Amino acid sequence: MRSDAGRYSLPRWRVMQWLTDVGPDVPADIRAALIAQLFGAVPIFAGGAINSVAIAAIIAYRQQTAPLIAWFVLELLICLARLAILLAAHRAIRLHRPTPTDLHLLFSMAWSLSLGLGAMASIASGDWLVAMLACMSTAAMIGGICFRNFGAPRFAGLMILISLGPLVLYIALLGEPVLYIMIYQIPMYLAAMTGAAFRLNRMLITTMQAERENSRRAHHDALTGLLNRAGFVDGLEAKLAQSIRKNRSFALFFSDLDAFKPINDTFGHAAGDQVLKVVAERLRKAVPEGAAIARMGGDEFVALVDGVTADQALAMGQRIVDEIAAPYQIDGETPVTIGASVGIALAPDHGSQVDELLVVADRALYEAKSDGKSRCCLAGLDIGLTALRRLQHSGRRPANATSVAA
């Protein structure tokens, strides 16, 4: 699961990797989201921890025997350790550090074992009210284990087995025929709950994959695979927030193809689509790896590049113009040539808001076209001020605006 600050770490211990493995075809971001579910929120954890410690405390108070007092102390220590690990994980997320995932899983299993040992000690006390309270609490907690941890069904199954396993062995040795039915019930309960965890896991992964695909379609252009307008604006907003925090600058390149319409008119829209796909590939080559590139609609493209100076931005803009100007082969035979005009805005020099930067870059693009097309233009201070005054006067949002026609 990603946050603004980071991601929960996948397990590093081999046994924990196996316990949390959900198959080879699950993307890394979904795996991380499933791991995040195993951590959960502090209030949810606190609810379960307070309940289990309270049950242990009540039973130890009623039957003040060494095993039950020891169980209460064990339960309290494990819950405190789990809380400390959970808080450490949340802090690590904020600081971009690895989370103590393996320790979290280990102490979760220790808590499961404590539940089983507590139920066993309660039955051994001979107080059937205490035994009923402990067993009912354990059964409820096991239900919670299943439905909270089905993101890792093997792990959930092992936790249930650790909780119930000691009870089966103890009942078999207790010599109380009335309880022998539990030797049958407990394995059946284990199988049912573990099976439910696996089914819920498959449903969850299918849902997450569908949401992931829907999100990809909503934020990417179907033709070129680049970001679309919505995806780019979201990314630009995040980049602006990050640049303010880190005091970093970046360049926004707004490009529009020159002489593209005749291709559609002469060769058809299929040929135009073919050219747009090649333009997208050439843009990827013209800017550094990791730059955000988008098709804003029609033949308009934008790119967002980190950490460049004004001179570097101009050089990169010219490289975009040169890349796009190279001939294109339509249907592998007919060579055609188009051009590109590029407007450049710098952040924070030309603005600190999405609207501001897009308006300035769009205005710089207009200047580039006015001066002969197939060239790049870095917005000057006068262009930035004029564009911003126009934005303030009209209230228009450039994210929805259309650039000048080729």
C-alpha positions in Angstrom: 0.0 0.0 0.0 1.4 3.4 -0.9 0.9 6.5 1.0 2.3 9.9 0.3 5.4 8.9 2.2 6.2 5.3 1.3 5.2 1.7 1.2 5.0 -1.2 3.6 8.0 -3.6 3.2 7.5 -7.1 2.0 8.8 -9.8 4.3 12.5 -10.6 4.1 12.6 -13.9 6.1 12.1 -16.9 3.7 9.4 -18.5 5.9 7.4 -15.2 6.1 7.7 -14.7 2.4 6.2 -18.2 1.8 3.4 -17.5 4.4 2.4 -14.2 2.7 2.9 -15.3 -0.9 -0.3 -14.9 -3.0 0.9 -16.2 -6.3 3.4 -15.3 -9.1 1.0 -13.1 -11.2 0.1 -10.6 -8.5 1.7 -7.1 -9.2 4.0 -5.6 -6.6 1.7 -2.8 -5.6 -1.1 -5.2 -4.8 1.3 -7.4 -2.8 2.3 -4.3 -0.8 -1.4 -3.4 -0.3 -2.1 -6.9 1.0 0.8 -6.6 3.4 -0.6 -3.3 4.6 -3.8 -5.0 5.5 -1.9 -7.3 7.8 -0.8 -4.3 9.8 -4.1 -2.5 9.9 -4.9 0.7 11.8 -4.0 1.3 15.5 -7.6 1.7 16.6 -8.6 -1.6 15.1 -5.6 -3.3 16.7 -6.4 -1.7 20.0 -9.9 -3.0 20.0 -8.8 -6.6 19.7 -5.8 -6.2 22.1 -7.9 -4.6 24.8 -10.5 -7.4 24.5 -8.0 -10.3 24.7 -6.0 -8.7 27.6 -9.3 -7.9 29.5 -10.5 -11.6 29.1 -7.1 -12.8 30.4 -7.2 -10.3 33.3 -10.8 -11.4 34.3 -9.9 -15.1 34.2 -6.6 -14.6 36.1 -8.5 -12.5 38.8 -11.2 -15.2 39.1 -8.8 -18.1 39.2 -5.6 -16.8 40.7 -3.4 -19.8 39.7 0.1 -19.6 38.4 -0.8 -20.8 34.8 -3.6 -18.2 34.4 -1.6 -15.4 35.9 1.3 -16.3 33.6 -1.1 -16.3 30.6 -2.3 -12.8 31.5 1.3 -11.5 31.8 2.2 -13.2 28.5 -0.9 -11.7 26.8 -0.1 -8.2 28.1 3.6 -8.3 27.0 2.8 -9.7 23.5 0.1 -7.0 23.0 2.4 -4.2 24.1 5.2 -5.5 21.8 2.7 -5.7 18.9 1.6 -2.2 19.6 5.2 -0.9 19.6 5.9 -2.7 16.3 2.8 -1.3 14.7 3.7 2.3 15.8 7.2 1.7 14.5 5.9 0.6 11.2 3.7 3.7 10.8 6.6 5.9 11.7 8.8 4.0 9.1 6.2 4.6 6.4 6.3 8.4 7.1 10.1 8.4 7.0 10.5 6.2 3.8 12.2 3.5 5.9 11.7 -0.3 5.8 8.9 -1.5 8.0 9.4 -4.3 10.6 7.1 -6.7 8.7 8.7 -9.9 9.7 8.6 -9.0 13.4 5.0 -8.0 13.1 4.1 -11.4 11.6 6.2 -13.2 14.2 4.4 -11.5 17.2 1.0 -12.0 15.5 1.7 -15.7 15.6 2.9 -15.5 19.2 -0.4 -13.8 20.0 -2.3 -16.7 18.4 -0.3 -19.2 20.4 -1.1 -17.2 23.6 -4.8 -17.5 22.8 -4.6 -21.3 22.5 -2.5 -21.6 25.6 -4.9 -19.4 27.6 -7.9 -21.5 26.5 -6.0 -24.7 27.4 -5.1 -23.3 30.9 -8.7 -22.2 31.4 -10.0 -25.7 30.7 -7.4 -27.2 33.0 -8.5 -24.9 35.8 -11.7 -27.0 36.2 -13.8 -23.8 36.3 -16.2 -24.3 33.4 -17.4 -20.7 33.5 -13.8 -19.7 33.0 -13.3 -22.3 30.3 -16.4 -21.2 28.4 -15.3 -17.5 28.5 -11.8 -18.3 27.3 -13.0 -20.7 24.5 -15.6 -18.2 23.3 -13.1 -15.4 23.3 -10.6 -17.6 21.4 -13.2 -18.6 18.8 -14.2 -14.9 18.3 -10.5 -13.9 17.9 -10.0 -16.7 15.4 -12.9 -15.4 13.3 -11.2 -12.0 13.4 -7.9 -13.6 12.4 -9.5 -15.0 9.3 -11.3 -11.9 8.1 -8.5 -9.5 9.0 -5.6 -11.5 7.5 -7.2 -13.1 4.5 -4.8 -11.0 2.4 -2.3 -13.7 3.3 -4.4 -16.9 3.6 -1.5 -19.2 4.4 -0.5 -16.9 7.3 -4.1 -16.8 8.5 -4.4 -20.5 8.4 -1.2 -21.0 10.4 -2.4 -18.5 13.0 -5.7 -20.5 13.4 -3.7 -23.7 13.6 -1.4 -22.3 16.3 -4.5 -21.2 18.3 -6.4 -24.4 18.1 -3.6 -27.0 17.9 -2.8 -27.0 21.6 -6.5 -27.5 22.4 -6.8 -30.6 20.3 -3.8 -32.2 21.9 -4.9 -31.2 25.4 -8.4 -32.5 25.0 -7.1 -35.8 23.6 -5.0 -36.2 26.7 -7.6 -34.9 29.2 -9.7 -38.1 29.3 -13.0 -36.2 29.3 -15.3 -38.0 26.8 -17.7 -35.1 26.6 -15.0 -33.0 25.0 -13.9 -35.5 22.4 -16.3 -34.0 19.9 -14.0 -31.0 19.8 -11.3 -33.2 18.4 -13.5 -33.5 15.3 -14.9 -29.9 15.5 -11.7 -28.1 15.7 -10.1 -29.5 12.5 -13.3 -28.9 10.6 -13.4 -25.3 11.9 -9.8 -24.9 10.9 -10.4 -26.2 7.4 -13.6 -24.0 7.0 -12.0 -20.8 8.2 -8.8 -21.3 6.2 -10.8 -22.2 3.1 -12.8 -19.0 3.6 -9.5 -17.0 3.9 -8.3 -18.4 0.6 -11.6 -17.6 -1.2 -11.8 -14.1 0.2 -8.2 -13.6 -0.8 -8.9 -14.6 -4.4 -12.0 -12.3 -4.5 -9.9 -9.4 -3.0 -7.1 -9.8 -5.5 -9.5 -9.9 -8.4 -11.2 -6.8 -7.2 -7.9 -5.0 -6.7 -6.7 -6.0 -10.1 -10.0 -4.7 -11.6 -9.6 -1.4 -9.7 -6.0 -1.1 -10.8 -7.0 -1.6 -14.4 -9.9 0.8 -14.2 -7.5 3.4 -12.6 -5.0 2.8 -15.4 -7.6 3.3 -18.0 -8.9 6.5 -16.3 -5.4 8.0 -16.1 -3.8 6.7 -19.4 -4.4 7.4 -23.0 -5.7 4.2 -24.8 -3.8 4.9 -28.1 -0.3 5.8 -26.9 -0.2 4.3 -23.4 0.9 7.7 -22.0 -0.8 9.5 -19.2 -4.0 11.3 -20.3 -5.1 14.8 -19.2 -6.5 13.7 -15.9 -3.5 11.5 -15.0 -1.1 14.2 -15.9 -2.9 16.9 -13.9 -2.9 14.6 -10.9 0.8 13.9 -11.3 1.6 17.6 -11.8 -0.3 18.5 -8.5 1.7 15.9 -6.6 5.0 17.1 -8.2 4.2 20.7 -7.3 3.6 19.7 -3.7 6.8 17.7 -3.6 8.8 20.5 -5.2 7.6 23.0 -2.5 8.6 20.6 0.3 12.0 19.8 -1.2 12.6 23.3 -2.8 13.2 21.7 -6.2 12.5 23.1 -9.7 11.1 21.3 -12.8 10.2 22.1 -16.3 6.8 21.7 -18.0 7.0 21.1 -21.8 3.8 21.7 -23.8 4.1 20.5 -27.4 1.7 20.6 -30.3 2.3 18.9 -33.7 2.7 21.0 -36.8 1.2 19.9 -40.1 -0.4 16.8 -38.5 -4.0 17.4 -39.9 -3.0 16.8 -43.5 -1.9 13.2 -42.5 -5.4 12.4 -41.3 -6.9 14.1 -44.4 -4.6 12.4 -46.9 -3.9 8.9 -45.4 -6.8 8.5 -43.0 -7.1 8.4 -39.2 -5.5 5.0 -38.9 -2.3 6.5 -40.3 -2.6 9.5 -38.0 -2.9 7.1 -35.0 0.2 5.3 -36.2 2.1 8.6 -36.3 0.8 9.5 -32.8 2.1 6.3 -31.4 5.6 6.9 -32.9 5.5 10.5 -31.5 4.9 9.1 -28.1 7.9 6.7 -28.4 10.1 9.6 -29.6 9.0 11.8 -26.7 10.1 9.0 -24.3 13.5 9.0 -25.9 13.8 12.8 -25.9 13.3 13.2 -22.1 15.0 11.5 -19.2 13.8 8.2 -17.9 11.2 8.8 -15.2 9.7 12.0 -16.7 6.0 12.2 -16.7 4.7 12.3 -20.3 1.0 12.7 -21.3 -1.2 13.1 -24.4 -3.5 15.9 -23.5 -5.8 15.2 -26.4 -5.6 15.3 -30.2 -2.0 16.1 -31.1 -1.0 17.9 -27.9 1.6 16.3 -25.6 3.1 17.5 -22.4 6.2 16.3 -20.4 7.3 17.0 -16.8 11.0 16.8 -16.1 12.7 17.2 -12.7 15.8 19.3 -11.8 16.6 21.1 -15.1 17.8 24.7 -15.5 16.5 27.1 -18.1 19.3 26.3 -20.5 18.8 22.6 -20.1 15.1 23.0 -20.6 15.7 24.8 -23.9 18.1 22.2 -25.0 15.6 19.4 -24.1 12.8 21.3 -25.9 15.0 21.5 -29.1 15.7 17.8 -28.8 11.9 17.1 -28.7 11.5 19.3 -31.8 14.3 17.4 -33.6 13.1 14.0 -32.6 9.6 14.6 -33.8 10.8 16.2 -37.1 12.4 13.0 -38.3 10.5 11.3 -41.1 7.7 8.8 -40.4 6.9 5.7 -42.4 3.2 5.2 -42.9 2.3 1.5 -43.6 6.0 0.9 -43.9 6.2 2.7 -47.3 5.1 6.3 -47.4 7.5 8.7 -45.6 5.9 11.8 -44.2 7.3 14.7 -42.2 5.6 16.7 -39.4 7.0 19.2 -36.9 6.4 20.2 -33.3 6.3 23.4 -31.5 7.1 23.4 -27.8 6.3 25.9 -25.0 8.3 25.6 -21.7 7.3 26.8 -18.3 9.5 26.5 -15.2 8.3 25.9 -11.6 8.4 27.7 -9.4 9.6 30.6 -11.6 6.4 30.7 -13.6 3.9 29.6 -11.0 3.2 27.3 -8.1 -0.2 26.1 -9.2 -1.2 23.6 -11.9 -3.4 26.2 -13.7 -0.6 28.7 -13.7 2.0 26.5 -15.2 -0.3 25.1 -17.9 -1.4 28.6 -18.9 2.2 29.8 -19.1 3.4 26.8 -21.0 0.4 27.1 -23.4 1.2 30.8 -23.9 4.9 29.9 -24.6 3.6 27.4 -27.1 1.6 30.1 -28.8 4.7 32.2 -29.1 6.6 29.4 -30.6 4.0 28.9 -33.3 3.7 32.6 -34.0 7.5 32.7 -34.6 7.4 30.1 -37.4 6.5 26.8 -35.8 8.7 23.7 -35.3 10.7 25.5 -32.6 10.7 25.8 -28.8 10.1 28.8 -26.6 10.9 29.2 -23.0 8.3 31.5 -21.3 9.7 34.8 -20.2 8.6 36.8 -17.3 6.4 39.0 -19.5 4.7 35.9 -20.9 4.1 34.5 -17.5 2.7 37.7 -16.1 0.4 38.2 -19.1 -0.9 34.6 -19.0 -1.5 34.8 -15.2 -3.4 38.0 -15.5 -5.5 36.5 -18.2 -6.2 33.4 -16.0 -7.1 35.6 -13.0 -9.4 37.8 -15.2 -11.2 34.9 -17.0 -11.1 32.3 -14.3 -10.5 29.6 -17.0 -8.8 26.4 -16.1 -6.1 25.4 -18.5 -6.4 21.8 -17.7 -9.6 21.9 -19.7 -8.4 24.4 -22.3 -7.5 23.6 -25.9 -4.2 24.9 -27.3 -3.9 26.8 -30.5 -4.5 24.7 -33.6 -1.6 23.6 -35.7 
